[in-house]
Amino acid sequence: MHSEPDTKAQFPTAFDAILEKITTIDPIAYGPSRNYVDGAVSYLSPYISRGVISTKFVYHQLMERGFHPGPIMKFTQELAWRDYWQQFWIAKGDAINQDLKHKQAPVISMEISSALAAGNIGITAIDLAIQQLYTTGYIHNHLRMYLASIACNIAHNHWKTPAQWMYYHLLDADWASNALSWQWVAGANSNKKYYANQENINNFCYSNQTNTFLDVSYDAFENLQIPEVLIDTQILSLTTSLPEQKEIVINAALPTCIYNFYNLDPIWKKEESINRILLLEPSHFKQYPVSKKTIDFILDLSKNIPNIQIFVGEFDELISSYKLNTIYYKEHPLNNHYKGIEEPRDWMFDVKGYYPSFFAFWKKCKKEIIF
Ligand SMILES: Cc1cc2nc3c(=O)[nH]c(=O)nc-3n(C[C@H](O)[C@H](O)[C@H](O)COP(=O)(O)OP(=O)(O)OC[C@H]3O[C@@H](n4cnc5c(N)ncnc54)[C@H](O)[C@@H]3O)c2cc1C
């Protein structure tokens, strides 16, 4: 088992270290290698999801490093997936919490297979990825797809409980990327379920396992019996432990910036004298629970924001307890109940609104790329 320092080494929280991480991305090697477990992926999602940096910021950094758009297109396209799902969430709101295009079928359980939650399904690459999720708070994209496919399309768990389980443990927990990707794999937000067999897993994870329940040809998937190991299911009790509520000190003569789970941007209004509050709303974490590791991660990230104070409570409680002058916050679908001045988030391209497919969205984005 890995220990706590692993997360800190892999995902440092000091802003300088995060900026340094961006300088080491290899967006050219990314294209051909990204699907392999040791591929040249960026590991930036925990920072993008937490609003420390934006997709636009990352893209501009690459332009400044002198990369031409053509050779780094695959990487840019993946960044665009993030913005696509975010726009989708803005447009559809809470509707993303239910099956979107098609009802997932068949579903035999609204719970999660116990062996998946235990990381003990007998497919070594997957079991290892689950252990890594628990120890580091990160999983490679291809392994997320394998896992979702096993949960939804082999064990016939409805996507939502396993999605909440994965979200709970991810440092990059982002409900749009999460719920919509799970639905995409399960065929609830796509026209086809995603399957991968053992040969595919062996290839991308460098394993050589045979005789597993996935060691079948692709035609066998539609009628595959649920493997014995995945039959037992369980409900998970996912709760968030928030820091204790403490008094904060407000300078009533100054405006206030509200930070939250999705906005920990250290350069937002950096030069201004402002009250800065990290708002942790119990109602948010009741609906979208996260692990202690994720809470510790955001508390550490918040240290990049000078003089930030933590308020554990609801937005309305904050404004009724303290005399807040002008309030600023960044747009996000979960902030609709905030009152004050809403500022836009950064987006990579000026393409907004709902697109039924990523490729329709991407086609428009591509037009803005200057070659
Ligand atoms: C079932 C499932 C659940 C997922 N849950 C989440 C989640 O909760 N939070 C989350 O941030 N991502 C989620 N993803 C998307 C993707 O797996 C991660 O963003 C990616 O693996 C992060 O690693 P990276 O930063 O090294 O990505 P890279 O491959 O280096 O990609 C660069 C950046 O592009 C964006 N990106 C890449 N792939 C995707 C994608 N498929 N969808 C959206 N954005 C993408 C991310 O911002 C990422 O940081 C999920 C994918 C699947 C299949």
The ligand as a Tripos MOL2 file, in Angstrom:
@<TRIPOS>MOLECULE
LIG
   53    58     1     0     0
SMALL
NO_CHARGES

@<TRIPOS>ATOM
      1 C1        -15.9040    7.2250  -15.9250 C.3       1 LIG1
      2 C2        -15.1320    8.5030  -15.9690 C.ar      1 LIG1
      3 C3        -15.1900    9.4030  -14.8930 C.ar      1 LIG1
      4 C4        -14.4940   10.6120  -14.9670 C.ar      1 LIG1
      5 N1        -14.5760   11.4750  -13.9070 N.ar      1 LIG1
      6 C5        -13.9030   12.6480  -13.9380 C.ar      1 LIG1
      7 C6        -13.9620   13.5630  -12.8370 C.ar      1 LIG1
      8 O1        -14.6700   13.3700  -11.8390 O.2       1 LIG1
      9 N2        -13.2070   14.6880  -12.9200 N.ar      1 LIG1
     10 C7        -12.4230   14.9550  -13.9900 C.ar      1 LIG1
     11 O2        -11.7340   15.9750  -13.9800 O.2       1 LIG1
     12 N3        -12.3830   14.1340  -15.0590 N.ar      1 LIG1
     13 C8        -13.0800   12.9840  -15.0640 C.ar      1 LIG1
     14 N4        -13.0020   12.1290  -16.1240 N.ar      1 LIG1
     15 C9        -12.2700   12.5590  -17.3340 C.3       1 LIG1
     16 C10       -10.8130   12.1300  -17.4360 C.3       1 LIG1
     17 O3        -10.6650   10.7880  -17.0960 O.3       1 LIG1
     18 C11        -9.9040   12.9690  -16.5380 C.3       1 LIG1
     19 O4        -10.1550   14.3490  -16.7070 O.3       1 LIG1
     20 C12        -8.4320   12.7020  -16.8890 C.3       1 LIG1
     21 O5         -8.1510   11.3380  -16.7910 O.3       1 LIG1
     22 C13        -7.5680   13.4860  -15.9690 C.3       1 LIG1
     23 O6         -6.2160   13.1400  -16.0610 O.3       1 LIG1
     24 P1         -5.1610   14.1180  -16.7120 P.3       1 LIG1
     25 O7         -5.2590   15.4640  -16.1240 O.co2     1 LIG1
     26 O8         -3.8340   13.4340  -16.6190 O.co2     1 LIG1
     27 O9         -5.7060   14.1790  -18.1770 O.3       1 LIG1
     28 P2         -5.0110   14.4200  -19.5730 P.3       1 LIG1
     29 O10        -5.2530   13.2030  -20.3930 O.co2     1 LIG1
     30 O11        -3.6190   14.9080  -19.4170 O.co2     1 LIG1
     31 O12        -5.9110   15.5460  -20.2230 O.3       1 LIG1
     32 C14        -5.6520   16.9430  -20.0330 C.3       1 LIG1
     33 C15        -6.8890   17.5960  -19.4660 C.3       1 LIG1
     34 O13        -7.9540   17.4760  -20.3940 O.3       1 LIG1
     35 C16        -9.1880   17.2880  -19.7070 C.3       1 LIG1
     36 N5         -9.7310   15.9700  -20.0510 N.ar      1 LIG1
     37 C17        -9.0690   14.9110  -20.5410 C.ar      1 LIG1
     38 N6         -9.9170   13.8960  -20.7950 N.ar      1 LIG1
     39 C18       -11.1350   14.3300  -20.4400 C.ar      1 LIG1
     40 C19       -12.4350   13.7560  -20.4440 C.ar      1 LIG1
     41 N7        -12.6510   12.5190  -20.9080 N.pl3     1 LIG1
     42 N8        -13.4850   14.4910  -20.0010 N.ar      1 LIG1
     43 C20       -13.2740   15.7620  -19.5430 C.ar      1 LIG1
     44 N9        -12.0750   16.3540  -19.5290 N.ar      1 LIG1
     45 C21       -11.0250   15.6520  -19.9510 C.ar      1 LIG1
     46 C22        -8.8770   17.3650  -18.2250 C.3       1 LIG1
     47 O14        -9.0710   18.6680  -17.7680 O.3       1 LIG1
     48 C23        -7.4070   16.9800  -18.1830 C.3       1 LIG1
     49 O15        -6.7400   17.5050  -17.0520 O.3       1 LIG1
     50 C24       -13.7100   10.9260  -16.1080 C.ar      1 LIG1
     51 C25       -13.6620   10.0170  -17.1790 C.ar      1 LIG1
     52 C26       -14.3570    8.8290  -17.1090 C.ar      1 LIG1
     53 C27       -14.2730    7.8820  -18.2610 C.3       1 LIG1
@<TRIPOS>BOND
     1     1     2 1
     2     2     3 ar
     3     2    52 ar
     4     3     4 ar
     5     4     5 ar
     6     4    50 ar
     7     5     6 ar
     8     6     7 ar
     9     6    13 1
    10     7     8 2
    11     7     9 ar
    12     9    10 ar
    13    10    11 2
    14    10    12 ar
    15    12    13 ar
    16    13    14 ar
    17    14    15 1
    18    14    50 ar
    19    15    16 1
    20    16    17 1
    21    16    18 1
    22    18    19 1
    23    18    20 1
    24    20    21 1
    25    20    22 1
    26    22    23 1
    27    23    24 1
    28    24    25 2
    29    24    26 1
    30    24    27 1
    31    27    28 1
    32    28    29 2
    33    28    30 1
    34    28    31 1
    35    31    32 1
    36    32    33 1
    37    33    34 1
    38    33    48 1
    39    34    35 1
    40    35    36 1
    41    35    46 1
    42    36    37 ar
    43    36    45 ar
    44    37    38 ar
    45    38    39 ar
    46    39    40 ar
    47    39    45 ar
    48    40    41 1
    49    40    42 ar
    50    42    43 ar
    51    43    44 ar
    52    44    45 ar
    53    46    47 1
    54    46    48 1
    55    48    49 1
    56    50    51 ar
    57    51    52 ar
    58    52    53 1
@<TRIPOS>SUBSTRUCTURE
     1 LIG1         1 GROUP 0 **** ****
